[in-house]
Amino acid sequence: MRLVTKNAILYERQTLALLNAQAHPNVPWTYIEDFESNKSSLLSQQYAGLRLPLSTEHIATVAKALATTHAMNCGAPYLP
């Protein structure tokens, strides 16, 4: 598995941890050590691959996945 690393602020780390705990198929696997520090902290994330042109059908599938993810998490205190 290829990984990428990046610095992420607290709410991004918390959001990715929540989405990974919910096992969303469209969210890359993410490893995070620090869930509490307000400072930017390093995380590792599964490489999602190259961006390719999407078909109309694929765009509809992605839109549905995003809508489902959003509906499941409305009201989470750290989501904007």
C-alpha positions as CSV (number, residue, x, y, z in Angstrom):
1,M,0.0,0.0,0.0
2,R,1.3,3.4,-1.0
3,L,1.0,6.2,1.6
4,V,1.2,9.9,1.6
5,T,1.9,12.0,4.7
6,K,0.8,15.5,5.5
7,N,0.4,17.9,8.3
8,A,-3.3,18.4,9.4
9,I,-5.0,20.6,11.9
10,L,-7.1,19.2,14.7
11,Y,-10.5,19.2,13.1
12,E,-9.2,17.6,9.9
13,R,-7.6,14.8,12.0
14,Q,-10.8,14.3,14.0
15,T,-13.0,14.3,10.9
16,L,-10.8,11.7,9.1
17,A,-10.7,9.5,12.2
18,L,-14.5,9.6,12.4
19,L,-15.0,8.8,8.7
20,N,-12.5,5.9,9.0
21,A,-14.2,4.6,12.1
22,Q,-17.4,4.5,10.0
23,A,-15.6,2.5,7.3
24,H,-16.8,4.7,4.4
25,P,-15.6,3.0,1.2
26,N,-14.8,6.3,-0.5
27,V,-12.5,7.6,2.3
28,P,-8.8,6.6,2.1
29,W,-7.5,4.8,5.1
30,T,-5.8,7.2,7.5
31,Y,-3.4,6.7,10.4
32,I,-3.4,9.4,13.1
33,E,-1.5,9.4,16.4
34,D,-2.6,12.8,17.8
35,F,-6.3,13.5,18.3
36,E,-5.9,16.2,21.0
37,S,-3.2,18.7,20.2
38,N,-4.3,22.0,18.6
39,K,-1.0,22.2,16.8
40,S,-0.8,20.8,13.3
41,S,0.3,17.2,13.4
42,L,1.4,14.6,10.9
43,L,-0.9,11.9,9.5
44,S,-0.5,9.1,7.0
45,Q,-3.1,8.4,4.4
46,Q,-3.6,5.8,1.7
47,Y,-2.6,7.0,-1.7
48,A,-5.9,7.4,-3.6
49,G,-4.3,7.3,-7.1
50,L,-4.2,9.6,-10.0
51,R,-7.1,11.8,-10.9
52,L,-8.9,10.6,-14.0
53,P,-11.7,12.1,-16.0
54,L,-15.0,10.9,-14.5
55,S,-18.1,9.6,-16.3
56,T,-21.5,11.0,-15.6
57,E,-22.4,7.7,-13.8
58,H,-19.2,7.9,-11.6
59,I,-20.0,11.5,-10.7
60,A,-23.5,10.5,-9.6
61,T,-22.1,7.6,-7.5
62,V,-19.6,10.0,-5.8
63,A,-22.3,12.6,-5.2
64,K,-24.5,10.0,-3.5
65,A,-21.6,8.7,-1.3
66,L,-20.8,12.3,-0.2
67,A,-24.4,13.0,0.6
68,T,-24.7,9.8,2.6
69,T,-21.5,10.7,4.5
70,H,-22.8,14.2,5.2
71,A,-26.2,12.9,6.4
72,M,-24.6,10.5,8.8
73,N,-22.5,13.2,10.4
74,C,-24.7,16.2,10.6
75,G,-24.2,17.7,14.0
76,A,-20.7,16.4,14.7
77,P,-19.2,19.3,16.8
78,Y,-16.0,19.6,14.8
79,L,-17.4,19.5,11.3
80,P,-17.9,22.8,9.6
